[in-house]
Amino acid sequence: MSLLVVGLSHRSAPVSVLERASLSTDAQAKLLQDTVAAEPAAEAAVLATCNRIELYADVDKFHAGVAELSTLLAQHSGVGLEELTPYLYVHYEDRAVHHFFSVACGLDSMVVGEGQILGQIKDSLARAQELHTAGRLLNDLFQQALRVGKRAHSETGIDRAGQSLVTFGLEQLAAGEDVRGWARGKRALVIGAGSMSSLAAATLARAGVAEVVVANRTLDRAERLAQILAEADGGHVSARAVPMESVPAELTRADVAVSCTGATGLVLTAESVASAVEGRTGAPAAFDEGDAPTDVRPLPPTSLGSDDNCPLDLAAVQQSGVRQTGFSVIGEAAVAGMDAATLEQHAAWVDNATVDRRLAGRRGPEADAELIVALAATAATVGRIPERRVPEQVAPLVRPQPVLFLLDLAMPRDVDAAAHRLAGVRLVDIESLSEASADAPMAADVDQVRRIVADEVAAFGAAQRAAHITPTVVALRAMAADVVAGEIARLDGRLPGLDDKHRAEITQTVKRVVDKLLHAPTVRVKQLAAEPGGAGYADALRTLFDLDQETVAAVSRAEDSTEKTSENRGPA
């Protein structure tokens, strides 16, 4: 069996696709159950966050596994397989382990180094354990990923390379200001009471907001979060809970709102945001698009020429005395001041064979020189385009300072994207965070984390290969113990008068001989099995000692049952 991961993330797919492919909690559970029910997979786990959806499985066939996992992802996400396939990535065996450990360390996050992914991995493992879809491989993988992520954050300065998505989003809202200074005294509304919303509420409280209002569909969860906030840091922050029905009214009071729910539809429409702005300012909130400036004056007609709609006044050119047979003025001075549409029209007119027909069929430096001389002479005579053709300068529209700041961390989005265009609103969502994070600086510690990941991948692979041979070694020792027991029984039959003291001494001696004979080869075979390509040593042992395959399988099942009993108590 081998590890396979099929998924998509902010690195492989646009936010619009991630948004449509997002999985609800129920959809994740059904996906896990259907995956382990499929033929190629024995174990499955789903890692679904705001910017990635990944399906991990232990499969016995690579190509069949890829096809099955891709199909299941498409079915449960509701995005057609043909549309989804170009955005999917596949990792197998050691590459899959390397990818997952990199994810756990925050190297693959939208904001490099953020640590929230560790909590999401822990939740994913707990879900797979609860549904009994995680076996030995995925339990080992996820537990080790959590340890690797913690090691990366404790041994390096990866935390300096990036912050949580919440912190990064607040920095984007602050637009260059210090977040604490920007947030101080503001009223905050947090919509949702899950892990991301709780982190947002705590971050805002630490940043110095005056009040945090928590809205959630389950009111008691909102009340618990509000109580935690109110009791933290000596109760410096006022916190209260409200039902979701109170969001429109609370949005009118709030200065900043953070939304991260599991809703499949919009939580805040553009109209509701506009109403909140109007409630704060007393004036209707206008959309930027469609609000044409009133002081823009229409340009005069541009087709002044009489020769096939040439935009230049050819009559003036002809009066200059310069011989112009079907010749267009294209010098820099002549086209200065043209608007884009006129310039494009002029270029099209030139392209339509309006260059001097006597010279069009000629090639070489002489013909080029004649054209250049004619152009220069015409430009000198005609000069600039008449000033009446130059549009008057219009002062750029000044966007008003925002009165409402919105941070949408949900996938699919909670806030209507049309709110971006509302005057008086600054909206930061997953899409804008993705664009902003592309230019975020990376700390030097990232290289050190990558080395940690490489070392841990090698160690994990060695441990898995060594574990693969353990049932065979256990079966071998069990067979040796049976041989010893059989020979002692034979001895009892041949020497019935043997006293207990001598029988015990003989039994112990025979066991020591067997143990010494098996010690060196079993230790060595475990070492060899831990190396790449060492899986064949288990087959060699079974063949050399004629071990029963069912006995080996029974040992594996017994070990899996023991490990599941302990691991299902919860992830570390």
KOLKOLNU-562482 format. One record per residue (C-alpha): residue in one letter; x, y, z. Coordinates in pm, 1 decimal, padded with zeros to 6 digits. Layout:
[A,[X,Y,Z]]
...
% end
This chain:
[M,[00000.0,00000.0,00000.0]]
[S,[00121.5,00355.8,-00078.9]]
[L,[00030.2,00714.4,00013.0]]
[L,[-00147.2,00919.7,-00253.7]]
[V,[-00274.0,01278.0,-00234.1]]
[V,[-00498.7,01445.7,-00490.7]]
[G,[-00598.5,01806.4,-00433.8]]
[L,[-00612.8,02169.1,-00536.7]]
[S,[-00503.3,02484.5,-00357.8]]
[H,[-00446.5,02856.0,-00403.8]]
[R,[-00125.9,02765.3,-00586.8]]
[S,[-00297.7,02552.3,-00851.7]]
[A,[-00647.2,02699.6,-00888.9]]
[P,[-00809.1,03044.5,-00896.9]]
[V,[-01016.0,03145.0,-00597.6]]
[S,[-01336.6,03116.0,-00800.8]]
[V,[-01271.5,02742.8,-00854.5]]
[L,[-01168.2,02685.5,-00491.2]]
[E,[-01483.3,02859.1,-00381.5]]
[R,[-01707.0,02633.7,-00590.3]]
[A,[-01516.2,02319.1,-00491.9]]
[S,[-01533.4,02383.0,-00116.8]]
[L,[-01673.7,02099.6,00094.5]]
[S,[-01915.0,02126.0,00384.7]]
[T,[-01857.7,01912.3,00693.3]]
[D,[-02122.2,01663.9,00579.5]]
[A,[-01971.8,01649.5,00230.5]]
[Q,[-01628.1,01576.2,00379.3]]
[A,[-01769.1,01286.9,00582.5]]
[K,[-01944.7,01138.7,00279.1]]
[L,[-01628.5,01179.1,00069.8]]
[L,[-01424.6,00988.1,00330.0]]
[Q,[-01676.1,00705.2,00348.8]]
[D,[-01700.2,00674.0,-00029.4]]
[T,[-01321.0,00678.7,-00064.3]]
[V,[-01257.4,00385.8,00168.7]]
[A,[-01547.0,00201.8,00004.1]]
[A,[-01373.7,00237.1,-00333.8]]
[E,[-01154.0,-00049.3,-00451.4]]
[P,[-00805.7,00114.2,-00463.4]]
[A,[-00818.1,00282.6,-00120.0]]
[A,[-00792.3,00133.3,00227.9]]
[E,[-00764.7,00458.6,00429.3]]
[A,[-00867.1,00820.6,00367.4]]
[A,[-00846.3,01168.0,00522.9]]
[V,[-00954.1,01510.3,00395.7]]
[L,[-00773.5,01837.1,00461.7]]
[A,[-01014.7,02118.2,00371.0]]
[T,[-00924.4,02478.8,00454.9]]
[C,[-01009.0,02818.5,00310.9]]
[N,[-00740.8,02781.3,00043.6]]
[R,[-00695.4,02407.2,-00014.7]]
[I,[-00889.2,02084.0,-00055.6]]
[E,[-00679.4,01766.9,-00039.7]]
[L,[-00776.8,01400.6,-00025.0]]
[Y,[-00517.4,01164.6,00126.7]]
[A,[-00548.2,00789.8,00079.6]]
[D,[-00356.8,00465.6,00119.7]]
[V,[-00393.4,00295.2,-00219.8]]
[D,[-00269.2,-00026.0,-00376.2]]
[K,[-00272.2,00101.8,-00735.6]]
[F,[-00142.3,00441.0,-00846.6]]
[H,[-00333.4,00503.8,-01172.4]]
[A,[-00657.8,00355.9,-01044.3]]
[G,[-00615.4,00555.9,-00723.2]]
[V,[-00565.5,00885.3,-00906.3]]
[A,[-00869.5,00823.9,-01125.6]]
[E,[-01090.2,00723.5,-00831.6]]
[L,[-00984.3,01006.4,-00597.3]]
[S,[-01020.0,01268.5,-00872.7]]
[T,[-01367.3,01141.5,-00960.8]]
[L,[-01477.8,01141.4,-00596.7]]
[L,[-01348.6,01495.5,-00541.9]]
[A,[-01543.6,01614.2,-00845.3]]
[Q,[-01861.5,01434.9,-00738.5]]
[H,[-01864.0,01566.4,-00383.8]]
[S,[-01749.4,01920.7,-00468.9]]
[G,[-02007.6,01962.3,-00743.5]]
[V,[-01746.6,02081.4,-00995.7]]
[G,[-01734.7,01870.9,-01311.5]]
[L,[-01434.2,01642.9,-01349.6]]
[E,[-01333.8,01794.8,-01684.0]]
[E,[-01338.5,02143.4,-01533.6]]
[L,[-01164.5,02038.3,-01211.9]]
[T,[-00886.2,01824.4,-01361.7]]
[P,[-00662.2,02108.5,-01492.5]]
[Y,[-00633.8,02246.1,-01138.0]]
[L,[-00561.0,01916.9,-00957.0]]
[Y,[-00215.8,01811.3,-00840.9]]
[V,[-00104.8,01459.5,-00750.6]]
[H,[00171.1,01350.0,-00511.5]]
[Y,[00271.1,00989.5,-00447.9]]
[E,[00469.4,00808.6,-00179.6]]
[D,[00771.3,01017.2,-00061.8]]
[R,[00659.4,01319.8,-00265.3]]
[A,[00320.4,01304.2,-00094.3]]
[V,[00487.8,01293.8,00247.8]]
[H,[00712.9,01587.3,00153.5]]
[H,[00412.3,01788.9,00036.9]]
[F,[00216.1,01721.0,00354.6]]
[F,[00504.2,01804.6,00587.5]]
[S,[00558.5,02129.2,00391.4]]
[V,[00190.3,02210.3,00437.4]]
[A,[00216.4,02140.4,00810.9]]
[C,[00512.4,02379.7,00843.5]]
[G,[00327.2,02659.0,00664.2]]
[L,[00557.4,02653.1,00360.2]]
[D,[00263.1,02593.2,00125.6]]
[S,[00027.5,02840.3,00293.4]]
[M,[-00098.7,03156.4,00130.7]]
[V,[00090.0,03342.6,00401.8]]
[V,[00417.4,03153.3,00445.7]]
[G,[00480.3,03044.1,00803.5]]
[E,[00127.5,03075.9,00939.2]]
[G,[00063.0,02824.8,01216.0]]
[Q,[-00313.7,02785.7,01197.0]]
[I,[-00275.1,02495.1,00955.1]]
[L,[-00162.9,02273.8,01246.4]]
[G,[-00503.2,02304.9,01410.7]]
[Q,[-00672.3,02225.2,01080.9]]
[I,[-00456.9,01913.0,01035.3]]
[K,[-00544.6,01804.1,01388.1]]
[D,[-00915.5,01849.3,01314.9]]
[S,[-00881.7,01650.3,00991.0]]
[L,[-00719.1,01360.6,01172.4]]
[A,[-00984.9,01364.6,01443.9]]
[R,[-01258.8,01354.1,01178.0]]
[A,[-01097.2,01058.1,00999.0]]
[Q,[-01051.3,00873.7,01328.9]]
[E,[-01412.3,00938.2,01426.8]]
[L,[-01530.9,00792.5,01094.8]]
[H,[-01277.0,00506.0,01118.7]]
[T,[-01123.8,00591.5,00780.1]]
[A,[-00769.8,00646.6,00912.1]]
[G,[-00556.2,00337.7,00959.4]]
[R,[-00193.3,00289.8,01051.4]]
[L,[-00043.7,00486.2,00758.5]]
[L,[-00257.6,00800.2,00787.5]]
[N,[-00247.5,00800.7,01166.1]]
[D,[00132.4,00786.2,01152.5]]
[L,[00145.9,01046.8,00875.6]]
[F,[-00079.9,01302.9,01043.2]]
[Q,[00073.6,01256.1,01388.1]]
[Q,[00421.4,01299.4,01241.3]]
[A,[00311.5,01604.7,01039.3]]
[L,[00191.1,01769.9,01359.7]]
[R,[00527.9,01700.5,01524.7]]
[V,[00718.8,01831.8,01221.1]]
[G,[00510.3,02150.0,01213.7]]
[K,[00565.7,02212.6,01584.5]]
[R,[00937.8,02147.4,01541.5]]
[A,[00959.5,02397.6,01254.5]]
[H,[00793.8,02669.0,01463.0]]
[S,[01000.0,02598.4,01775.8]]
[E,[01343.3,02552.7,01615.0]]
[T,[01329.5,02826.5,01349.6]]
[G,[01201.2,03177.8,01302.3]]
[I,[00942.9,03072.2,01044.5]]
[D,[00686.7,03270.5,01242.4]]
[R,[00871.6,03583.7,01134.2]]
[A,[00825.9,03489.3,00768.8]]
[G,[00451.8,03523.6,00787.5]]
[Q,[00151.9,03554.3,01013.5]]
[S,[-00182.7,03386.3,01034.1]]
[L,[-00426.5,03462.4,00755.7]]
[V,[-00622.9,03673.2,01003.7]]
[T,[-00324.5,03892.8,01088.4]]
[F,[-00231.4,03929.5,00724.0]]
[G,[-00590.2,04021.8,00637.4]]
[L,[-00601.7,04287.3,00909.3]]
[E,[-00275.1,04431.7,00779.0]]
[Q,[-00433.2,04462.2,00435.4]]
[L,[-00735.5,04636.6,00587.0]]
[A,[-00506.5,04877.3,00770.8]]
[A,[-00339.1,04958.0,00437.0]]
[G,[00008.6,05023.6,00572.3]]
[E,[-00086.5,05153.7,00914.8]]
[D,[00016.8,04974.7,01230.4]]
[V,[-00263.6,04728.8,01300.9]]
[R,[-00279.8,04813.8,01670.4]]
[G,[-00303.1,05183.4,01600.8]]
[W,[-00559.8,05125.0,01328.1]]
[A,[-00776.4,04893.0,01538.6]]
[R,[-00761.0,05084.5,01866.8]]
[G,[-01106.7,05198.7,01976.6]]
[K,[-01293.7,05041.8,01683.9]]
[R,[-01607.5,04832.2,01719.4]]
[A,[-01573.8,04484.9,01566.7]]
[L,[-01832.2,04236.4,01445.9]]
[V,[-01720.8,03872.3,01406.6]]
[I,[-01959.4,03651.1,01210.3]]
[G,[-01912.0,03282.6,01293.6]]
[A,[-01772.2,03105.9,01599.8]]
[G,[-01545.7,02843.3,01442.5]]
[S,[-01167.5,02822.6,01470.8]]
[M,[-01096.8,03097.8,01215.1]]
[S,[-01359.2,03332.2,01359.3]]
[S,[-01234.0,03267.4,01712.7]]
[L,[-00880.6,03348.9,01602.2]]
[A,[-01005.9,03668.3,01438.0]]
[A,[-01193.3,03771.4,01751.6]]
[A,[-00890.5,03706.9,01973.2]]
[T,[-00658.8,03892.0,01733.8]]
[L,[-00888.1,04194.7,01724.5]]
[A,[-00915.1,04192.2,02102.4]]
[R,[-00535.6,04188.1,02138.8]]
[A,[-00509.6,04466.5,01880.2]]
[G,[-00711.5,04696.7,02108.2]]
[V,[-01063.3,04717.8,01967.2]]
[A,[-01314.3,04861.3,02208.8]]
[E,[-01584.2,04600.7,02149.5]]
[V,[-01624.4,04258.9,01987.5]]
[V,[-01969.9,04135.7,01891.8]]
[V,[-01993.6,03766.7,01798.7]]
[A,[-02279.0,03648.7,01576.9]]
[N,[-02343.1,03281.0,01510.4]]
[R,[-02628.0,03054.3,01404.4]]
[T,[-02583.1,02858.1,01728.7]]
[L,[-02613.0,03129.5,01990.4]]
[D,[-02457.5,02933.1,02278.3]]
[R,[-02132.0,02892.3,02080.5]]
[A,[-02124.6,03268.8,02024.3]]
[E,[-02188.1,03322.8,02395.6]]
[R,[-01900.8,03091.0,02492.6]]
[L,[-01662.1,03276.2,02263.4]]
[A,[-01780.0,03615.9,02391.2]]
[Q,[-01727.5,03498.1,02750.6]]
[I,[-01372.8,03383.3,02673.1]]
[L,[-01294.8,03719.6,02514.1]]
[A,[-01444.8,03914.0,02802.0]]
[E,[-01241.5,03720.2,03059.8]]
[A,[-00912.3,03736.0,02869.8]]
[D,[-00647.5,03997.3,02953.0]]
[G,[-00828.4,04117.2,03261.4]]
[G,[-01153.2,04196.7,03083.0]]
[H,[-01024.8,04499.8,02892.5]]
[V,[-01246.0,04421.9,02590.9]]
[S,[-01623.2,04441.2,02591.1]]
[A,[-01764.9,04128.0,02426.0]]
[R,[-02119.1,04008.5,02368.4]]
[A,[-02304.7,03753.4,02155.9]]
[V,[-02597.8,03807.8,01921.3]]
[P,[-02802.5,03580.8,01694.1]]
[M,[-02745.3,03591.0,01318.3]]
[E,[-03068.0,03786.3,01274.3]]
[S,[-02900.4,04082.7,01444.6]]
[V,[-02614.9,04106.9,01192.8]]
[P,[-02771.9,04385.9,00976.5]]
[A,[-02824.9,04607.3,01281.4]]
[E,[-02480.9,04529.4,01426.2]]
[L,[-02315.2,04595.1,01089.8]]
[T,[-02448.7,04951.8,01104.0]]
[R,[-02268.8,05002.7,01436.3]]
[A,[-01946.1,04818.6,01349.7]]
[D,[-01628.5,04974.1,01215.3]]
[V,[-01477.1,04641.1,01109.6]]
[A,[-01644.6,04306.9,01039.2]]
[V,[-01479.8,03967.5,00994.4]]
[S,[-01682.8,03682.3,00848.0]]
[C,[-01589.4,03315.2,00827.6]]
[T,[-01883.7,03077.4,00829.5]]
[G,[-01962.0,02749.4,00660.7]]
[A,[-02257.0,02898.5,00475.6]]
[T,[-02309.0,02792.2,00115.9]]
[G,[-02458.6,03128.3,00019.4]]
[L,[-02373.5,03492.4,00085.0]]
[V,[-02395.0,03611.5,00443.9]]
[L,[-02354.7,03979.6,00353.1]]
[T,[-02496.2,04095.3,00019.8]]
[A,[-02381.5,04417.4,-00145.0]]
[E,[-02720.8,04567.5,-00065.4]]
[S,[-02692.0,04487.9,00305.7]]
[V,[-02342.3,04638.4,00314.5]]
[A,[-02468.9,04948.4,00134.0]]
[S,[-02752.0,04978.4,00387.4]]
[A,[-02501.0,04959.3,00672.7]]
[V,[-02289.6,05236.2,00518.4]]
[E,[-02599.1,05448.7,00468.2]]
[G,[-02696.3,05387.0,00829.4]]
[R,[-02356.9,05513.9,00941.8]]
[T,[-02322.6,05812.8,00711.4]]
[G,[-02684.0,05909.0,00649.6]]
[A,[-02619.6,05915.2,00275.2]]
[P,[-02676.9,05639.9,00016.4]]
[A,[-02365.5,05433.7,-00059.3]]
[A,[-02279.4,05466.8,-00429.1]]
[F,[-02113.5,05205.3,-00645.7]]
[D,[-01794.2,05327.7,-00811.5]]
[E,[-01875.6,05170.9,-01146.5]]
[G,[-02146.2,05350.3,-01336.2]]
[D,[-02088.1,05680.0,-01153.4]]
[A,[-01960.0,05879.0,-01452.2]]
[P,[-01789.0,06210.3,-01374.7]]
[T,[-02010.4,06506.0,-01460.5]]
[D,[-01734.3,06740.2,-01583.0]]
[V,[-01614.7,06523.7,-01875.3]]
[R,[-01687.5,06705.0,-02201.6]]
[P,[-01746.0,06511.9,-02523.7]]
[L,[-01471.2,06534.7,-02785.2]]
[P,[-01540.0,06702.0,-03119.4]]
[P,[-01570.9,06475.8,-03424.3]]
[T,[-01241.2,06305.0,-03502.0]]
[S,[-01289.8,06211.9,-03868.6]]
[L,[-01189.3,06547.5,-04014.6]]
[G,[-01016.4,06411.8,-04323.9]]
[S,[-01196.5,06360.9,-04653.4]]
[D,[-01000.2,06058.4,-04772.4]]
[D,[-01165.5,05736.9,-04644.9]]
[N,[-01219.8,05867.5,-04290.2]]
[C,[-00863.2,05957.5,-04210.3]]
[P,[-00874.4,06123.9,-03867.8]]
[L,[-00636.2,06400.5,-03975.2]]
[D,[-00735.9,06709.2,-04173.6]]
[L,[-00590.0,06617.8,-04510.6]]
[A,[-00705.6,06946.1,-04662.1]]
[A,[-00457.0,07127.4,-04440.1]]
[V,[-00189.8,06886.5,-04551.2]]
[Q,[-00268.0,06940.4,-04920.3]]
[Q,[-00255.0,07319.3,-04874.3]]
[S,[00092.5,07295.4,-04732.7]]
[G,[00245.1,07254.1,-05077.7]]
[V,[00401.9,06923.0,-04986.2]]
[R,[00325.6,06650.6,-05236.1]]
[Q,[00092.5,06409.1,-05052.0]]
[T,[-00050.4,06134.3,-05268.9]]
[G,[-00242.9,05908.3,-05034.4]]
[F,[00004.2,05980.7,-04756.7]]
[S,[-00086.7,05982.1,-04385.3]]
[V,[00085.1,06190.6,-04121.7]]
[I,[00218.0,05960.0,-03850.2]]
[G,[00494.9,06169.2,-03696.7]]
[E,[00503.2,06212.7,-03319.1]]
[A,[00418.6,06581.9,-03335.4]]
[A,[00124.1,06520.3,-03565.1]]
[V,[-00045.7,06264.0,-03342.2]]
[A,[00022.3,06441.3,-03012.8]]
[G,[-00291.6,06494.6,-02814.6]]
[M,[-00496.3,06223.3,-02985.2]]
[D,[-00723.3,06024.9,-02761.8]]
[A,[-00688.4,05645.4,-02770.4]]
[A,[-00987.4,05587.8,-02999.8]]
[T,[-00868.4,05841.6,-03257.3]]
[L,[-00517.2,05705.2,-03248.7]]
[E,[-00647.1,05355.1,-03310.3]]
[Q,[-00862.2,05483.2,-03598.6]]
[H,[-00563.2,05661.3,-03746.0]]
[A,[-00349.6,05348.3,-03721.8]]
[A,[-00617.5,05143.1,-03895.1]]
[W,[-00638.6,05403.4,-04172.0]]
[V,[-00260.9,05386.2,-04223.6]]
[D,[-00271.1,05004.8,-04229.9]]
[N,[-00536.1,05009.6,-04502.2]]
[A,[-00280.7,05090.7,-04776.0]]
[T,[-00290.5,05468.5,-04741.5]]
[V,[00086.6,05496.5,-04760.8]]
[D,[00215.4,05647.6,-05081.3]]
[R,[00116.6,05395.5,-05346.3]]
[R,[00416.5,05489.5,-05561.5]]
[L,[00649.7,05379.3,-05282.5]]
[A,[00450.3,05086.7,-05146.0]]
[G,[00593.7,04838.8,-05391.0]]
[R,[00949.9,04955.9,-05342.9]]
[R,[01191.6,04818.0,-05085.0]]
[G,[01524.4,04932.9,-04956.0]]
[P,[01689.6,05229.0,-04784.5]]
[E,[01608.0,05478.5,-05062.5]]
[A,[01234.5,05418.7,-05041.2]]
[D,[01245.0,05439.2,-04661.8]]
[A,[01438.9,05763.4,-04678.0]]
[E,[01184.4,05922.7,-04911.9]]
[L,[00900.3,05826.7,-04677.7]]
[I,[01082.9,05966.5,-04374.9]]
[V,[01156.8,06297.0,-04553.5]]
[A,[00792.3,06327.7,-04659.6]]
[L,[00673.5,06254.1,-04306.4]]
[A,[00907.0,06509.7,-04153.6]]
[A,[00803.0,06776.8,-04401.5]]
[T,[00434.0,06718.3,-04339.4]]
[A,[00477.5,06714.7,-03961.2]]
[A,[00671.1,07042.5,-03980.0]]
[T,[00396.1,07204.9,-04188.5]]
[V,[00086.3,07073.4,-04011.4]]
[G,[00229.7,07082.1,-03659.9]]
[R,[00024.9,06958.2,-03369.2]]
[I,[-00330.4,06842.0,-03396.9]]
[P,[-00563.2,07141.2,-03342.2]]
[E,[-00609.1,07211.5,-02974.2]]
[R,[-00985.9,07179.8,-03011.0]]
[R,[-00927.5,06806.5,-03058.7]]
[V,[-00744.4,06766.3,-02727.1]]
[P,[-00976.0,06653.3,-02441.9]]
[E,[-00981.6,06876.6,-02141.1]]
[Q,[-00808.0,06739.6,-01833.6]]
[V,[-01044.6,06590.7,-01579.1]]
[A,[-00945.7,06562.3,-01215.0]]
[P,[-00944.1,06198.4,-01102.3]]
[L,[-01228.1,06091.5,-00879.5]]
[V,[-01127.2,06069.7,-00514.7]]
[R,[-01259.2,05758.8,-00341.8]]
[P,[-01391.5,05851.1,00003.0]]
[Q,[-01219.2,05717.0,00311.5]]
[P,[-01375.0,05386.2,00418.3]]
[V,[-01619.1,05393.9,00706.7]]
[L,[-01666.0,05014.5,00707.3]]
[F,[-01385.5,04756.8,00685.4]]
[L,[-01475.9,04400.9,00583.0]]
[L,[-01252.4,04091.6,00607.4]]
[D,[-01397.9,03782.6,00438.9]]
[L,[-01202.6,03465.2,00521.9]]
[A,[-01469.9,03217.0,00414.3]]
[M,[-01459.2,02971.0,00128.9]]
[P,[-01700.1,02996.7,-00041.1]]
[R,[-01713.4,03370.5,00017.5]]
[D,[-01945.8,03517.6,00279.8]]
[V,[-01938.6,03875.7,00146.6]]
[D,[-02064.5,03972.8,-00197.2]]
[A,[-01767.7,04065.8,-00417.5]]
[A,[-01971.1,04363.0,-00545.3]]
[A,[-01900.0,04530.5,-00209.0]]
[H,[-01551.2,04604.4,-00347.0]]
[R,[-01714.3,04876.1,-00558.5]]
[L,[-01901.6,05044.4,-00277.4]]
[A,[-01773.1,05386.7,-00184.5]]
[G,[-01688.4,05401.9,00183.6]]
[V,[-01612.6,05027.8,00205.2]]
[R,[-01279.6,04847.5,00209.0]]
[L,[-01322.2,04473.4,00149.5]]
[V,[-01039.0,04221.4,00178.4]]
[D,[-01124.0,03864.2,00079.4]]
[I,[-00937.8,03545.0,-00005.6]]
[E,[-00884.1,03656.1,-00364.2]]
[S,[-00728.3,03989.6,-00272.3]]
[L,[-00522.1,03821.6,00000.7]]
[S,[-00388.8,03577.2,-00258.1]]
[E,[-00278.2,03865.1,-00480.6]]
[A,[-00120.6,04054.9,-00190.3]]
[S,[00064.3,03752.3,-00051.8]]
[A,[00239.3,03693.0,-00383.8]]
[D,[00470.2,03985.0,-00301.8]]
[A,[00509.5,03908.3,00070.5]]
[P,[00874.0,03874.9,00178.5]]
[M,[01005.1,03536.6,00289.7]]
[A,[01229.1,03498.9,00591.2]]
[A,[01570.9,03335.4,00571.7]]
[D,[01439.0,03071.7,00811.6]]
[V,[01234.9,02918.8,00528.8]]
[D,[01547.6,02740.9,00402.1]]
[Q,[01606.0,02593.3,00745.4]]
[V,[01247.8,02468.1,00758.4]]
[R,[01292.6,02307.4,00419.1]]
[R,[01593.1,02117.9,00552.4]]
[I,[01386.6,02001.4,00849.8]]
[V,[01115.3,01880.3,00614.1]]
[A,[01367.4,01689.0,00400.8]]
[D,[01517.0,01518.4,00708.3]]
[E,[01176.0,01429.1,00848.6]]
[V,[01056.6,01288.0,00515.6]]
[A,[01360.0,01058.2,00505.1]]
[A,[01304.6,00950.2,00867.0]]
[F,[00934.1,00885.6,00808.3]]
[G,[01005.3,00676.5,00499.9]]
[A,[01265.4,00470.9,00686.0]]
[A,[01027.8,00414.1,00978.3]]
[Q,[00747.0,00304.3,00747.2]]
[R,[00970.4,00064.3,00558.4]]
[A,[01103.4,-00077.6,00884.9]]
[A,[00749.2,-00113.1,01017.7]]
[H,[00655.2,-00302.3,00702.9]]
[I,[00893.8,-00585.9,00793.9]]
[T,[00804.3,-00596.6,01164.7]]
[P,[00510.5,-00841.2,01127.5]]
[T,[00738.7,-01079.2,00936.6]]
[V,[01005.8,-01061.3,01209.3]]
[V,[00742.3,-01116.3,01479.1]]
[A,[00605.6,-01415.5,01287.6]]
[L,[00959.9,-01554.9,01254.0]]
[R,[01021.7,-01528.7,01628.3]]
[A,[00681.9,-01683.7,01699.1]]
[M,[00771.5,-01976.2,01473.3]]
[A,[01105.8,-02015.8,01656.5]]
[A,[00924.7,-02015.4,01993.0]]
[D,[00693.4,-02289.6,01865.2]]
[V,[00996.9,-02494.5,01757.3]]
[V,[01153.3,-02456.0,02105.1]]
[A,[00825.7,-02555.6,02273.8]]
[G,[00796.2,-02861.1,02049.3]]
[E,[01150.6,-02976.3,02121.1]]
[I,[01107.7,-02936.5,02499.1]]
[A,[00789.0,-03143.2,02477.0]]
[R,[00984.4,-03410.7,02290.3]]
[L,[01251.1,-03402.8,02559.4]]
[D,[00986.6,-03456.2,02827.6]]
[G,[00866.6,-03764.5,02643.5]]
[R,[01216.5,-03909.3,02615.6]]
[L,[01328.0,-03814.3,02968.5]]
[P,[01012.7,-03839.4,03183.4]]
[G,[01214.5,-03838.7,03504.7]]
[L,[01374.0,-03503.6,03436.7]]
[D,[01322.1,-03277.9,03739.0]]
[D,[01179.4,-02926.7,03706.5]]
[K,[01509.8,-02751.9,03779.6]]
[H,[01696.8,-02925.1,03497.3]]
[R,[01400.8,-02893.5,03259.2]]
[A,[01390.0,-02516.1,03319.8]]
[E,[01765.1,-02485.1,03268.2]]
[I,[01751.7,-02679.2,02940.5]]
[T,[01452.7,-02475.2,02819.5]]
[Q,[01629.9,-02147.1,02896.7]]
[T,[01946.3,-02263.5,02721.4]]
[V,[01761.8,-02360.2,02403.8]]
[K,[01577.0,-02025.6,02400.2]]
[R,[01904.6,-01833.6,02438.5]]
[V,[02057.7,-02026.6,02148.1]]
[V,[01758.7,-01948.7,01925.1]]
[D,[01753.6,-01581.9,02029.1]]
[K,[02124.3,-01539.9,01957.4]]
[L,[02089.5,-01704.2,01618.5]]
[L,[01798.4,-01476.8,01523.8]]
[H,[01921.4,-01152.1,01680.3]]
[A,[02181.4,-01044.6,01422.8]]
[P,[01976.5,-01128.8,01109.2]]
[T,[01654.0,-00969.2,01241.9]]
[V,[01829.9,-00647.2,01350.3]]
[R,[02014.4,-00630.2,01020.1]]
[V,[01704.8,-00699.3,00812.4]]
[K,[01524.4,-00411.9,00988.7]]
[Q,[01813.1,-00179.3,00904.9]]
[L,[01815.4,-00290.5,00542.7]]
[A,[01437.0,-00265.1,00516.8]]
[A,[01452.9,00099.4,00631.0]]
[E,[01660.5,00190.7,00326.0]]
[P,[01499.0,00275.0,-00010.1]]
[G,[01406.4,-00043.7,-00189.5]]
[G,[01419.1,-00246.4,00131.5]]
[A,[01062.6,-00375.7,00111.3]]
[G,[01184.5,-00695.0,-00058.3]]
[Y,[01356.6,-00819.5,00256.2]]
[A,[01023.9,-00913.8,00412.0]]
[D,[00948.2,-01134.3,00111.3]]
[A,[01295.7,-01288.0,00140.3]]
[L,[01241.9,-01376.2,00507.2]]
[R,[00905.1,-01534.8,00439.2]]
[T,[01055.3,-01741.1,00158.3]]
[L,[01371.7,-01851.8,00343.7]]
[F,[01190.8,-01958.5,00660.9]]
[D,[00874.4,-02077.3,00486.8]]
[L,[00658.9,-01847.6,00698.6]]
[D,[00283.1,-01876.9,00665.1]]
[Q,[00146.3,-01562.2,00494.8]]
[E,[-00172.2,-01575.5,00700.9]]
[T,[00031.4,-01578.5,01022.5]]
[V,[00212.5,-01261.6,00912.7]]
[A,[-00118.0,-01098.3,00817.2]]
[A,[-00266.2,-01190.5,01154.8]]
[V,[00022.7,-01016.4,01331.7]]
[S,[-00037.8,-00703.3,01120.5]]
[R,[-00408.0,-00704.1,01202.3]]
[A,[-00335.8,-00744.8,01572.3]]
[E,[-00091.8,-00450.8,01567.4]]
[D,[-00338.2,-00232.4,01374.0]]
[S,[-00613.7,-00311.8,01624.8]]
[T,[-00389.0,-00221.3,01919.0]]
[E,[-00277.9,00105.3,01757.6]]
[K,[-00633.2,00208.7,01664.5]]
[T,[-00746.7,00158.0,02023.2]]
[S,[-00482.0,00399.7,02150.9]]
[E,[-00493.1,00647.3,01860.6]]
[N,[-00869.8,00688.3,01859.2]]
[R,[-00841.9,00848.9,02200.9]]
[G,[-00750.6,01162.4,02007.1]]
[P,[-00457.6,01316.5,01822.3]]
[A,[-00163.8,01457.7,02012.5]]
% end
